[in-house]
Amino acid sequence: MLYSSATNAAEVQAVTHTSVEQLSLSKLELRRIFSKRVTKWPNGQPIVVFVLKSKHPLHQRFSKEVLKIFPYQLDRIWNKMTYSGVGTAPIVVPDYETLISEVKSTPGAIGYGEGITQEGGLHVIQIKE
């Protein structure tokens, strides 16, 4: 199975499109990417961030467990960037299947999931402490 839609069983993972060369990132690097403070990969390729709605259980788990930040804090960062004109919010998708599909089909994309294997057009990012 490529992925699971259960939100409380497997470890939460960061995943990228296969065009992304980074295979490991620290929690700080992930927090900077998902807060849209870093917008390009080291090779210059734009980072396209996909997330679920803030109330989605998987988004909440990813925010708290991996990024070590509350979802409402991410929302505030994104809103401030958007309304001040200095950046844009991530692309919010309606469900888990869409998130995985968008990351698989968008060069430079990053998102998150759980129970995902390396097969199927995604890189599972090793998260360093």
MMTF fields as JSON, N, C-alpha, C and O atoms, coordinates in Angstrom:
{
  "mmtfVersion": "1.0.0",
  "mmtfProducer": "UNKNOWN",
  "numBonds": 515,
  "numAtoms": 516,
  "numGroups": 129,
  "numChains": 1,
  "numModels": 1,
  "chainsPerModel": [1],
  "groupsPerChain": [129],
  "chainIdList": ["A"],
  "bondAtomList": [4, 2, 8, 6, 12, 10, 16, 14, 20, 18, 24, 22, 28, 26, 32, 30, 36, 34, 40, 38, 44, 42, 48, 46, 52, 50, 56, 54, 60, 58, 64, 62, 68, 66, 72, 70, 76, 74, 80, 78, 84, 82, 88, 86, 92, 90, 96, 94, 100, 98, 104, 102, 108, 106, 112, 110, 116, 114, 120, 118, 124, 122, 128, 126, 132, 130, 136, 134, 140, 138, 144, 142, 148, 146, 152, 150, 156, 154, 160, 158, 164, 162, 168, 166, 172, 170, 176, 174, 180, 178, 184, 182, 188, 186, 192, 190, 196, 194, 200, 198, 204, 202, 208, 206, 212, 210, 216, 214, 220, 218, 224, 222, 228, 226, 232, 230, 236, 234, 240, 238, 244, 242, 248, 246, 252, 250, 256, 254, 260, 258, 264, 262, 268, 266, 272, 270, 276, 274, 280, 278, 284, 282, 288, 286, 292, 290, 296, 294, 300, 298, 304, 302, 308, 306, 312, 310, 316, 314, 320, 318, 324, 322, 328, 326, 332, 330, 336, 334, 340, 338, 344, 342, 348, 346, 352, 350, 356, 354, 360, 358, 364, 362, 368, 366, 372, 370, 376, 374, 380, 378, 384, 382, 388, 386, 392, 390, 396, 394, 400, 398, 404, 402, 408, 406, 412, 410, 416, 414, 420, 418, 424, 422, 428, 426, 432, 430, 436, 434, 440, 438, 444, 442, 448, 446, 452, 450, 456, 454, 460, 458, 464, 462, 468, 466, 472, 470, 476, 474, 480, 478, 484, 482, 488, 486, 492, 490, 496, 494, 500, 498, 504, 502, 508, 506, 512, 510],
  "bondOrderList": [1, 1, 1, 1, 1, 1, 1, 1, 1, 1, 1, 1, 1, 1, 1, 1, 1, 1, 1, 1, 1, 1, 1, 1, 1, 1, 1, 1, 1, 1, 1, 1, 1, 1, 1, 1, 1, 1, 1, 1, 1, 1, 1, 1, 1, 1, 1, 1, 1, 1, 1, 1, 1, 1, 1, 1, 1, 1, 1, 1, 1, 1, 1, 1, 1, 1, 1, 1, 1, 1, 1, 1, 1, 1, 1, 1, 1, 1, 1, 1, 1, 1, 1, 1, 1, 1, 1, 1, 1, 1, 1, 1, 1, 1, 1, 1, 1, 1, 1, 1, 1, 1, 1, 1, 1, 1, 1, 1, 1, 1, 1, 1, 1, 1, 1, 1, 1, 1, 1, 1, 1, 1, 1, 1, 1, 1, 1, 1],
  "groupList": [{"groupName": "MET", "atomNameList": ["N", "CA", "C", "O"], "elementList": ["N", "C", "C", "O"], "formalChargeList": [0, 0, 0, 0], "bondAtomList": [1, 0, 2, 1, 3, 2], "bondOrderList": [1, 1, 2], "singleLetterCode": "M", "chemCompType": "L-PEPTIDE LINKING"}, {"groupName": "LEU", "atomNameList": ["N", "CA", "C", "O"], "elementList": ["N", "C", "C", "O"], "formalChargeList": [0, 0, 0, 0], "bondAtomList": [1, 0, 2, 1, 3, 2], "bondOrderList": [1, 1, 2], "singleLetterCode": "L", "chemCompType": "L-PEPTIDE LINKING"}, {"groupName": "TYR", "atomNameList": ["N", "CA", "C", "O"], "elementList": ["N", "C", "C", "O"], "formalChargeList": [0, 0, 0, 0], "bondAtomList": [1, 0, 2, 1, 3, 2], "bondOrderList": [1, 1, 2], "singleLetterCode": "Y", "chemCompType": "L-PEPTIDE LINKING"}, {"groupName": "SER", "atomNameList": ["N", "CA", "C", "O"], "elementList": ["N", "C", "C", "O"], "formalChargeList": [0, 0, 0, 0], "bondAtomList": [1, 0, 2, 1, 3, 2], "bondOrderList": [1, 1, 2], "singleLetterCode": "S", "chemCompType": "L-PEPTIDE LINKING"}, {"groupName": "ALA", "atomNameList": ["N", "CA", "C", "O"], "elementList": ["N", "C", "C", "O"], "formalChargeList": [0, 0, 0, 0], "bondAtomList": [1, 0, 2, 1, 3, 2], "bondOrderList": [1, 1, 2], "singleLetterCode": "A", "chemCompType": "L-PEPTIDE LINKING"}, {"groupName": "THR", "atomNameList": ["N", "CA", "C", "O"], "elementList": ["N", "C", "C", "O"], "formalChargeList": [0, 0, 0, 0], "bondAtomList": [1, 0, 2, 1, 3, 2], "bondOrderList": [1, 1, 2], "singleLetterCode": "T", "chemCompType": "L-PEPTIDE LINKING"}, {"groupName": "ASN", "atomNameList": ["N", "CA", "C", "O"], "elementList": ["N", "C", "C", "O"], "formalChargeList": [0, 0, 0, 0], "bondAtomList": [1, 0, 2, 1, 3, 2], "bondOrderList": [1, 1, 2], "singleLetterCode": "N", "chemCompType": "L-PEPTIDE LINKING"}, {"groupName": "GLU", "atomNameList": ["N", "CA", "C", "O"], "elementList": ["N", "C", "C", "O"], "formalChargeList": [0, 0, 0, 0], "bondAtomList": [1, 0, 2, 1, 3, 2], "bondOrderList": [1, 1, 2], "singleLetterCode": "E", "chemCompType": "L-PEPTIDE LINKING"}, {"groupName": "VAL", "atomNameList": ["N", "CA", "C", "O"], "elementList": ["N", "C", "C", "O"], "formalChargeList": [0, 0, 0, 0], "bondAtomList": [1, 0, 2, 1, 3, 2], "bondOrderList": [1, 1, 2], "singleLetterCode": "V", "chemCompType": "L-PEPTIDE LINKING"}, {"groupName": "GLN", "atomNameList": ["N", "CA", "C", "O"], "elementList": ["N", "C", "C", "O"], "formalChargeList": [0, 0, 0, 0], "bondAtomList": [1, 0, 2, 1, 3, 2], "bondOrderList": [1, 1, 2], "singleLetterCode": "Q", "chemCompType": "L-PEPTIDE LINKING"}, {"groupName": "HIS", "atomNameList": ["N", "CA", "C", "O"], "elementList": ["N", "C", "C", "O"], "formalChargeList": [0, 0, 0, 0], "bondAtomList": [1, 0, 2, 1, 3, 2], "bondOrderList": [1, 1, 2], "singleLetterCode": "H", "chemCompType": "L-PEPTIDE LINKING"}, {"groupName": "LYS", "atomNameList": ["N", "CA", "C", "O"], "elementList": ["N", "C", "C", "O"], "formalChargeList": [0, 0, 0, 0], "bondAtomList": [1, 0, 2, 1, 3, 2], "bondOrderList": [1, 1, 2], "singleLetterCode": "K", "chemCompType": "L-PEPTIDE LINKING"}, {"groupName": "ARG", "atomNameList": ["N", "CA", "C", "O"], "elementList": ["N", "C", "C", "O"], "formalChargeList": [0, 0, 0, 0], "bondAtomList": [1, 0, 2, 1, 3, 2], "bondOrderList": [1, 1, 2], "singleLetterCode": "R", "chemCompType": "L-PEPTIDE LINKING"}, {"groupName": "ILE", "atomNameList": ["N", "CA", "C", "O"], "elementList": ["N", "C", "C", "O"], "formalChargeList": [0, 0, 0, 0], "bondAtomList": [1, 0, 2, 1, 3, 2], "bondOrderList": [1, 1, 2], "singleLetterCode": "I", "chemCompType": "L-PEPTIDE LINKING"}, {"groupName": "PHE", "atomNameList": ["N", "CA", "C", "O"], "elementList": ["N", "C", "C", "O"], "formalChargeList": [0, 0, 0, 0], "bondAtomList": [1, 0, 2, 1, 3, 2], "bondOrderList": [1, 1, 2], "singleLetterCode": "F", "chemCompType": "L-PEPTIDE LINKING"}, {"groupName": "TRP", "atomNameList": ["N", "CA", "C", "O"], "elementList": ["N", "C", "C", "O"], "formalChargeList": [0, 0, 0, 0], "bondAtomList": [1, 0, 2, 1, 3, 2], "bondOrderList": [1, 1, 2], "singleLetterCode": "W", "chemCompType": "L-PEPTIDE LINKING"}, {"groupName": "PRO", "atomNameList": ["N", "CA", "C", "O"], "elementList": ["N", "C", "C", "O"], "formalChargeList": [0, 0, 0, 0], "bondAtomList": [1, 0, 2, 1, 3, 2], "bondOrderList": [1, 1, 2], "singleLetterCode": "P", "chemCompType": "L-PEPTIDE LINKING"}, {"groupName": "GLY", "atomNameList": ["N", "CA", "C", "O"], "elementList": ["N", "C", "C", "O"], "formalChargeList": [0, 0, 0, 0], "bondAtomList": [1, 0, 2, 1, 3, 2], "bondOrderList": [1, 1, 2], "singleLetterCode": "G", "chemCompType": "PEPTIDE LINKING"}, {"groupName": "ASP", "atomNameList": ["N", "CA", "C", "O"], "elementList": ["N", "C", "C", "O"], "formalChargeList": [0, 0, 0, 0], "bondAtomList": [1, 0, 2, 1, 3, 2], "bondOrderList": [1, 1, 2], "singleLetterCode": "D", "chemCompType": "L-PEPTIDE LINKING"}],
  "groupTypeList": [0, 1, 2, 3, 3, 4, 5, 6, 4, 4, 7, 8, 9, 4, 8, 5, 10, 5, 3, 8, 7, 9, 1, 3, 1, 3, 11, 1, 7, 1, 12, 12, 13, 14, 3, 11, 12, 8, 5, 11, 15, 16, 6, 17, 9, 16, 13, 8, 8, 14, 8, 1, 11, 3, 11, 10, 16, 1, 10, 9, 12, 14, 3, 11, 7, 8, 1, 11, 13, 14, 16, 2, 9, 1, 18, 12, 13, 15, 6, 11, 0, 5, 2, 3, 17, 8, 17, 5, 4, 16, 13, 8, 8, 16, 18, 2, 7, 5, 1, 13, 3, 7, 8, 11, 3, 5, 16, 17, 4, 13, 17, 2, 17, 7, 17, 13, 5, 9, 7, 17, 17, 1, 10, 8, 13, 9, 13, 11, 7],
  "groupIdList": [1, 2, 3, 4, 5, 6, 7, 8, 9, 10, 11, 12, 13, 14, 15, 16, 17, 18, 19, 20, 21, 22, 23, 24, 25, 26, 27, 28, 29, 30, 31, 32, 33, 34, 35, 36, 37, 38, 39, 40, 41, 42, 43, 44, 45, 46, 47, 48, 49, 50, 51, 52, 53, 54, 55, 56, 57, 58, 59, 60, 61, 62, 63, 64, 65, 66, 67, 68, 69, 70, 71, 72, 73, 74, 75, 76, 77, 78, 79, 80, 81, 82, 83, 84, 85, 86, 87, 88, 89, 90, 91, 92, 93, 94, 95, 96, 97, 98, 99, 100, 101, 102, 103, 104, 105, 106, 107, 108, 109, 110, 111, 112, 113, 114, 115, 116, 117, 118, 119, 120, 121, 122, 123, 124, 125, 126, 127, 128, 129],
  "secStructList": [7, 7, 7, 7, 7, 7, 1, 1, 1, 1, 7, 3, 3, 3, 3, 3, 3, 6, 6, 7, 7, 7, 7, 3, 3, 3, 2, 2, 2, 2, 2, 2, 2, 2, 6, 6, 1, 7, 7, 5, 7, 6, 6, 1, 7, 5, 7, 3, 3, 3, 3, 3, 7, 6, 6, 1, 2, 2, 2, 2, 2, 0, 0, 0, 0, 0, 0, 7, 1, 7, 2, 2, 2, 2, 2, 2, 2, 2, 2, 2, 2, 2, 2, 2, 6, 1, 7, 7, 7, 7, 3, 3, 3, 1, 1, 2, 2, 2, 2, 2, 2, 2, 2, 2, 2, 1, 6, 6, 3, 3, 3, 3, 3, 3, 1, 7, 7, 1, 6, 6, 6, 3, 3, 3, 3, 3, 3, 3, 7],
  "xCoordList": [0.85, 0.0, 0.894, 1.867, 0.571, 1.366, 1.17, 2.141, -0.067, -0.308, -1.577, -2.407, -1.704, -2.847, -3.574, -2.937, -4.872, -5.609, -5.904, -6.543, -5.459, -5.641, -4.8, -3.689, -5.324, -4.602, -4.029, -3.497, -4.117, -3.559, -2.707, -2.341, -2.379, -1.659, -0.162, 0.639, 0.219, 1.616, 2.305, 1.665, 3.621, 4.428, 4.177, 4.04, 4.119, 3.924, 5.244, 6.304, 5.172, 6.362, 6.262, 5.17, 7.409, 7.474, 7.788, 8.616, 7.131, 7.353, 7.57, 7.03, 8.372, 8.622, 8.451, 8.432, 8.328, 8.339, 9.725, 10.702, 9.81, 11.094, 12.135, 13.313, 11.735, 12.702, 13.52, 14.549, 13.075, 13.77, 14.947, 14.787, 16.128, 17.347, 17.578, 18.274, 17.019, 17.213, 16.466, 15.273, 17.18, 16.556, 16.436, 15.828, 17.022, 16.872, 16.855, 17.545, 16.058, 15.941, 15.785, 15.23, 16.271, 16.074, 14.674, 14.007, 14.248, 12.942, 12.941, 11.924, 14.069, 14.168, 14.023, 13.305, 14.694, 14.57, 13.138, 12.629, 12.481, 11.083, 10.192, 9.3, 10.427, 9.634, 9.81, 8.842, 11.025, 11.268, 10.584, 10.067, 10.579, 9.915, 8.408, 7.775, 7.82, 6.365, 5.853, 4.671, 6.714, 6.295, 6.57, 6.334, 7.073, 7.314, 8.432, 8.474, 9.34, 10.51, 11.61, 12.453, 11.595, 12.506, 11.63, 10.699, 11.923, 11.05, 11.713, 11.07, 13.019, 13.727, 14.587, 15.14, 14.683, 15.588, 17.014, 17.199, 18.024, 19.412, 19.826, 20.714, 19.209, 19.546, 18.789, 18.904, 18.019, 17.301, 15.872, 15.131, 15.477, 14.116, 13.121, 13.344, 12.021, 11.018, 10.392, 10.16, 10.123, 9.442, 7.947, 7.512, 7.161, 5.709, 5.194, 5.345, 4.582, 4.136, 2.647, 1.825, 2.322, 0.926, 0.607, 1.391, -0.552, -0.991, -2.478, -3.206, -2.904, -4.326, -4.883, -4.122, -6.186, -6.803, -6.301, -5.961, -6.255, -5.693, -6.373, -5.734, -7.638, -8.378, -8.22, -8.651, -7.612, -7.442, -6.505, -5.454, -6.863, -6.03, -4.585, -3.665, -4.37, -3.007, -2.202, -1.019, -2.827, -2.141, -1.756, -0.651, -2.661, -2.378, -1.236, -0.36, -1.241, -0.149, 1.185, 2.195, 1.2, 2.437, 2.971, 4.162, 2.091, 2.5, 3.101, 4.18, 2.406, 2.842, 4.027, 4.991, 3.97, 4.985, 6.266, 7.363, 6.134, 7.31, 7.82, 8.999, 6.942, 7.368, 7.513, 8.167, 6.911, 6.947, 6.364, 6.911, 5.23, 4.528, 3.034, 2.644, 2.209, 0.776, 0.223, 0.723, -0.804, -1.385, -1.836, -1.679, -2.39, -2.837, -1.655, -1.81, -0.473, 0.709, 1.133, 1.531, 1.047, 1.331, 0.348, 0.741, -0.935, -1.951, -1.617, -1.747, -1.193, -0.842, 0.334, 0.323, 1.347, 2.512, 2.079, 2.455, 1.287, 0.845, -0.03, 0.128, -0.943, -1.817, -1.018, -1.268, -0.06, 0.762, 1.529, 1.582, 2.125, 2.877, 1.967, 2.314, 0.805, -0.128, -0.659, -0.651, -1.122, -1.748, -0.754, -1.12, 0.498, 1.512, 2.132, 2.846, 1.856, 2.354, 3.771, 4.346, 4.35, 5.73, 5.824, 6.921, 4.701, 4.736, 3.347, 2.36, 3.292, 2.011, 1.883, 2.876, 0.662, 0.39, 0.601, 0.599, 0.784, 0.866, -0.456, -1.471, -0.423, -1.639, -2.376, -1.849, -3.59, -4.408, -5.264, -5.998, -5.158, -5.928, -7.03, -6.913, -8.107, -9.266, -9.112, -9.783, -8.234, -8.127, -6.747, -5.946, -6.499, -5.19, -4.797, -3.649, -5.715, -5.416, -4.991, -4.081, -5.642, -5.29, -3.901, -3.119, -3.589, -2.273, -1.183, -0.223, -1.323, -0.328, -0.244, 0.852, -1.376, -1.422, -0.732, 0.02, -0.982, -0.385, 1.127, 1.868, 1.587, 3.031, 3.689, 4.755, 3.06, 3.613, 3.693, 4.587, 2.788, 2.715, 3.305, 3.288, 3.826, 4.335, 5.831, 6.229, 6.668, 8.106, 8.4, 7.839, 9.286, 9.649, 8.699, 8.883, 7.687, 6.648, 7.082, 7.902, 6.491, 6.653, 5.297, 4.47, 5.086, 3.858, 4.142, 5.284, 3.123, 3.303, 2.285, 1.281, 2.571, 1.692, 2.068, 2.783, 1.578, 1.926, 1.833, 0.992, 2.701, 2.698, 3.071, 2.631, 3.862, 4.216, 5.538, 6.467, 5.604, 6.845, 7.546, 6.958, 8.787, 9.566, 9.013, 9.282, 8.267, 7.767, 6.65, 6.073, 6.355, 5.201, 5.419, 4.466, 6.63, 6.852, 7.048, 6.969, 7.303, 7.539, 8.857, 9.274, 9.498, 10.624, 10.099, 9.45, 10.375, 10.087, 11.324, 12.42, 11.154, 12.27, 12.63, 11.761, 13.902, 14.387, 14.443, 15.063, 13.8, 13.754, 14.833, 14.813, 15.781, 16.875, 16.449, 15.684, 16.942, 16.621, 17.308, 17.146],
  "yCoordList": [-1.177, 0.0, 1.238, 1.303, 2.203, 3.423, 4.321, 4.851, 4.498, 5.35, 4.94, 4.21, 5.417, 5.098, 6.389, 7.427, 6.342, 7.547, 7.62, 8.569, 6.65, 6.696, 7.832, 8.078, 8.52, 9.671, 9.457, 10.4, 8.256, 8.084, 6.834, 6.474, 6.167, 4.91, 5.069, 4.745, 5.555, 5.572, 6.875, 7.863, 6.846, 8.035, 9.068, 8.713, 10.326, 11.397, 11.628, 11.675, 11.771, 11.912, 13.146, 13.558, 13.726, 14.762, 14.047, 13.137, 14.452, 13.838, 14.914, 16.016, 14.578, 15.519, 14.836, 13.61, 15.675, 15.207, 14.622, 15.022, 13.698, 13.042, 13.985, 13.633, 15.172, 16.137, 16.807, 17.422, 16.695, 17.312, 16.423, 15.227, 17.03, 16.266, 15.986, 15.026, 16.789, 16.587, 15.335, 15.183, 14.446, 13.233, 13.264, 12.376, 14.296, 14.478, 15.97, 16.764, 16.326, 17.715, 17.72, 16.785, 18.763, 18.894, 19.441, 19.94, 19.337, 19.895, 21.409, 21.977, 22.067, 23.512, 23.832, 24.764, 23.073, 23.304, 23.098, 23.879, 22.059, 21.818, 22.959, 23.403, 23.428, 24.541, 25.785, 26.503, 26.049, 27.21, 27.047, 28.017, 25.829, 25.576, 25.723, 26.412, 25.083, 25.117, 26.464, 26.767, 27.278, 28.632, 29.613, 30.815, 29.082, 29.85, 30.877, 31.874, 30.63, 31.507, 31.109, 31.928, 29.861, 29.375, 28.997, 28.203, 29.563, 29.363, 28.648, 28.367, 28.352, 27.647, 26.539, 26.671, 25.445, 24.363, 24.84, 25.805, 24.19, 24.627, 24.728, 25.515, 23.958, 24.027, 25.146, 25.27, 25.961, 27.083, 26.775, 27.682, 25.515, 25.123, 25.669, 25.529, 26.292, 26.809, 25.686, 24.587, 25.975, 25.023, 25.299, 26.436, 24.268, 24.367, 23.562, 22.341, 24.263, 23.625, 23.306, 24.169, 22.039, 21.595, 21.179, 20.478, 21.616, 21.272, 20.945, 21.279, 20.29, 20.062, 21.234, 22.067, 21.299, 22.361, 22.285, 21.208, 23.416, 23.51, 22.597, 22.147, 22.32, 21.479, 19.986, 19.159, 19.629, 18.212, 17.556, 18.118, 16.381, 15.723, 15.473, 15.59, 15.135, 14.894, 16.191, 16.195, 17.279, 18.578, 18.964, 19.448, 18.748, 19.085, 18.233, 18.743, 16.946, 16.073, 16.48, 16.537, 16.767, 17.172, 18.462, 18.573, 19.424, 20.706, 20.519, 21.036, 19.783, 19.634, 18.681, 18.999, 17.516, 16.486, 16.735, 16.487, 17.219, 17.389, 18.828, 19.064, 19.778, 21.175, 21.797, 22.829, 21.177, 21.693, 23.1, 23.987, 23.276, 24.558, 24.244, 23.272, 25.049, 24.819, 25.261, 26.222, 24.572, 24.948, 26.407, 27.056, 26.928, 28.328, 29.285, 30.373, 28.885, 29.723, 29.752, 30.797, 28.602, 28.566, 29.458, 30.23, 29.351, 30.185, 31.671, 32.432, 32.078, 33.491, 33.925, 35.01, 33.057, 33.366, 33.527, 34.495, 32.577, 32.616, 33.843, 34.509, 34.139, 35.306, 36.598, 37.474, 36.717, 37.93, 38.114, 39.22, 37.03, 37.111, 37.492, 38.336, 36.863, 37.101, 38.528, 39.217, 38.967, 40.293, 41.432, 42.547, 41.173, 42.226, 42.259, 43.199, 41.237, 41.192, 40.679, 40.772, 40.136, 39.647, 38.164, 37.651, 37.484, 36.065, 35.527, 36.263, 34.233, 33.573, 32.392, 31.816, 32.05, 30.886, 29.617, 29.659, 28.493, 27.216, 26.919, 27.567, 25.951, 25.525, 24.542, 23.482, 24.896, 24.051, 23.15, 23.624, 21.848, 20.874, 20.285, 20.28, 19.785, 19.356, 18.035, 17.819, 17.14, 15.841, 15.232, 15.706, 14.183, 13.531, 12.991, 13.149, 12.366, 11.798, 12.887, 12.679, 14.04, 15.157, 15.678, 16.003, 15.76, 16.233, 15.334, 15.836, 14.036, 13.096, 13.199, 13.208, 13.275, 13.382, 14.661, 14.624, 15.781, 17.06, 17.05, 17.545, 16.496, 16.433, 15.553, 15.893, 14.43, 13.522, 14.171, 13.841, 15.082, 15.633, 17.041, 17.6, 17.62, 18.989, 19.019, 18.775, 19.313, 19.415, 20.443, 21.539, 20.082, 20.97, 20.938, 21.679, 20.088, 20.08, 19.355, 18.438, 19.81, 19.15, 19.107, 20.003, 18.061, 17.889, 16.931, 16.801, 16.268, 15.313, 14.202, 14.325, 13.118, 11.967, 11.008, 11.359, 9.801, 8.765, 7.411, 7.19, 6.516, 5.169, 5.115, 4.21, 6.052, 6.136, 5.417, 5.515, 4.701, 4.04, 4.88, 5.82, 4.55, 5.304, 5.151, 5.994, 4.124, 3.893, 4.876, 5.508, 4.999, 5.763, 7.244, 8.018, 7.665, 9.047, 10.015, 11.226, 9.524, 10.388, 10.024, 8.866, 11.022, 10.776, 10.964, 11.967, 10.014, 10.189, 10.819, 10.266, 11.956, 12.719, 12.162, 11.977, 11.902, 11.52, 12.793, 13.775, 12.778, 13.967, 13.851, 12.951, 14.797, 14.838, 15.678, 16.632, 15.322, 16.09, 17.422, 18.184],
  "zCoordList": [0.0, 0.0, 0.0, 0.751, -0.829, -0.931, 0.276, 0.816, 0.706, 1.859, 2.559, 2.018, 3.752, 4.585, 4.924, 5.099, 5.019, 5.371, 6.866, 7.32, 7.622, 9.074, 9.642, 9.175, 10.641, 11.161, 12.549, 13.134, 13.095, 14.427, 14.557, 15.676, 13.485, 13.587, 13.347, 14.223, 12.192, 11.786, 12.158, 12.518, 12.062, 12.309, 11.21, 10.039, 11.585, 10.617, 9.893, 10.517, 8.563, 7.734, 6.852, 6.462, 6.542, 5.513, 4.207, 4.18, 3.126, 1.819, 0.775, 0.875, -0.234, -1.315, -2.664, -2.773, -3.685, -5.068, -5.341, -4.709, -6.261, -6.542, -7.13, -7.179, -7.576, -8.108, -7.001, -7.281, -5.756, -4.632, -4.239, -3.998, -4.181, -3.924, -2.442, -2.111, -1.541, -0.112, 0.328, 0.064, 1.0, 1.518, 3.034, 3.632, 3.659, 5.1, 5.408, 4.768, 6.392, 6.837, 8.352, 8.929, 8.982, 10.423, 10.681, 9.775, 11.934, 12.292, 12.089, 11.691, 12.359, 12.138, 10.648, 10.285, 9.788, 8.342, 7.883, 7.079, 8.382, 8.023, 8.514, 7.791, 9.722, 10.248, 9.386, 9.137, 8.93, 8.065, 6.708, 6.152, 6.179, 4.895, 5.044, 4.244, 6.059, 6.214, 6.704, 6.535, 7.305, 7.679, 6.54, 6.671, 5.416, 4.192, 4.355, 3.635, 5.306, 5.461, 4.483, 4.118, 4.066, 3.027, 1.842, 1.982, 0.674, -0.486, -1.653, -2.665, -1.508, -2.589, -1.995, -0.903, -2.743, -2.377, -2.652, -3.394, -2.074, -2.288, -3.756, -4.084, -4.638, -6.065, -6.788, -8.007, -6.062, -6.664, -7.084, -7.463, -7.024, -7.4, -6.366, -5.164, -6.828, -5.889, -5.064, -5.567, -3.801, -2.923, -2.999, -2.809, -3.275, -3.3, -2.108, -2.058, -1.149, 0.087, -0.004, -0.312, 0.273, 0.327, 1.759, 2.399, 2.257, 3.604, 3.598, 2.662, 4.658, 4.891, 5.697, 6.188, 5.831, 6.626, 8.063, 8.553, 8.727, 10.077, 11.087, 12.038, 10.9, 11.847, 11.558, 12.361, 10.433, 10.091, 11.108, 11.416, 11.636, 12.651, 12.198, 13.007, 10.935, 10.468, 10.424, 10.763, 10.013, 10.014, 11.444, 11.687, 12.369, 13.758, 14.303, 15.001, 13.991, 14.448, 13.836, 14.538, 12.528, 11.865, 12.486, 12.778, 12.683, 13.262, 14.645, 14.935, 15.492, 16.881, 17.023, 17.72, 16.372, 16.576, 15.786, 16.287, 14.568, 13.709, 13.753, 14.016, 13.499, 13.448, 14.833, 14.985, 15.84, 17.213, 17.295, 17.95, 16.605, 16.594, 16.503, 15.856, 17.136, 17.074, 15.722, 15.138, 15.218, 13.916, 13.859, 12.825, 14.948, 14.918, 14.757, 14.201, 15.243, 15.072, 13.6, 13.084, 12.932, 11.488, 10.744, 9.87, 11.091, 10.443, 10.585, 9.626, 11.765, 11.997, 11.119, 10.537, 11.034, 10.194, 8.745, 8.083, 8.251, 6.856, 6.593, 5.57, 7.504, 7.33, 7.309, 6.482, 8.215, 8.27, 6.963, 6.424, 6.451, 5.195, 4.035, 3.209, 3.984, 2.883, 2.904, 1.884, 4.074, 4.158, 4.085, 3.715, 4.431, 4.318, 2.921, 2.575, 2.13, 0.757, 0.608, -0.476, 1.678, 1.582, 1.223, 1.005, 1.16, 0.823, 0.589, 0.606, 0.371, 0.152, 1.095, 1.537, 1.389, 2.232, 1.419, 0.189, 2.097, 1.379, 0.681, 0.936, -0.182, -0.881, 0.018, 0.353, 0.404, 1.265, 0.38, -0.487, 0.612, -0.168, 0.706, 1.931, 0.082, 0.864, 1.61, 2.62, 1.129, 1.788, 1.584, 0.778, 2.327, 2.341, 0.968, 0.553, 0.268, -1.046, -2.027, -2.829, -1.968, -2.842, -2.492, -3.386, -1.201, -0.779, -1.379, -1.964, -1.24, -1.76, -3.282, -3.843, -3.94, -5.397, -5.884, -6.858, -5.217, -5.608, -5.403, -6.252, -4.295, -4.052, -5.118, -5.632, -5.449, -6.461, -7.83, -8.609, -8.145, -9.499, -9.645, -10.742, -8.555, -8.596, -8.295, -7.156, -9.292, -9.026, -7.934, -7.938, -6.997, -5.904, -4.724, -3.759, -4.788, -3.759, -2.492, -2.513, -1.385, -0.091, 0.59, 0.423, 1.353, 2.12, 3.252, 3.692, 3.722, 4.807, 4.676, 3.975, 5.368, 5.333, 6.433, 7.372, 6.307, 7.271, 6.597, 5.726, 7.009, 6.462, 4.993, 4.283, 4.522, 3.106, 2.869, 3.67, 1.77, 1.384, 0.323, -0.213, 0.021, -0.965, -2.377, -3.233, -2.634, -3.982, -4.336, -3.451, -5.59, -6.01, -6.272, -6.183, -6.589, -6.977, -5.831, -6.039, -4.623, -3.476, -2.803, -2.81, -2.228, -1.329, 0.086, 0.384, 0.946, 2.359, 2.976, 2.883, 3.594, 4.161, 5.535, 6.387, 5.736, 7.058, 7.882, 7.475, 9.035, 9.879, 10.949, 11.79, 10.89, 11.861, 13.05, 12.908, 14.207, 15.435, 15.459, 16.412]
}
